[in-house]
Amino acid sequence: MTTAQPARHRRGDIRSDGLFFWAYHKKYPGGELWVSSEELQLRRSRITAKNRAYAAANPEKVKALGRAWAQRFPEKVLARRRRYVAANRRELNEKARREYAENPEFERADARRKYGKAPERAWEAHIRARYGMSKERYERLLWEQGYACAICGRPEADLTVRMAIDHDHDTGKVRGILCHMCNTAIGKFKDSPELLEKAAAYIRAAQ
């Protein structure tokens, strides 16, 4: 009969007495080193400084190690990227809009260059990074809409470009898939239901 192995601690785990786990080693009492919050921060800052110094002295080696790690653990890279985008969505959107406003021609040329090399892969990477959406989820949502724009109902088959993903610019939540005309139109109205209702009333009154 095998006995259950005790759960191993991870660096930073906190104990009931308020100490944090740092490392296993036979030289420590009980084979474990537990430190205070201040000591934990000090040890981490030392490691960070050491890593930065090494990276500055060996940039190519560090890049190669990073690429190898990313190829070995692509799911971890994607999860980390999604967490970062989710936590900084508003700042990233503002930065993208600011960069585009400052140099629209460069941004268009850069997008065409990236898209032209591998259009399908570039598009999948784009919607994954910006909306947290996979190609499968996009296709599922489009299927639920009957392969047509969620507003005007224009069929996807009638369009010459891929339909756009509409999202809330404050929360990042995907609302649906629209043709580019409808997506641009609600953007011009600042995604405001009140403005859209006023526009509809104005057109009805003029008929």
LINRA-V462162 format. One record per helix or strand of 3 or more residues. SS is the DSSP state (hx for helix, st for strand). FROM is the first residue (numbers start at 1). TO is the last residue. If there is no record, write none. Layout:
SS/FROM/TO, SS/FROM/TO
This chain:
st/20/24, hx/29/31, st/32/35, hx/37/57, hx/59/72, hx/74/87, hx/89/102, hx/104/117, hx/119/131, hx/135/144, hx/156/158, st/164/167, st/174/178, hx/180/188, hx/193/206
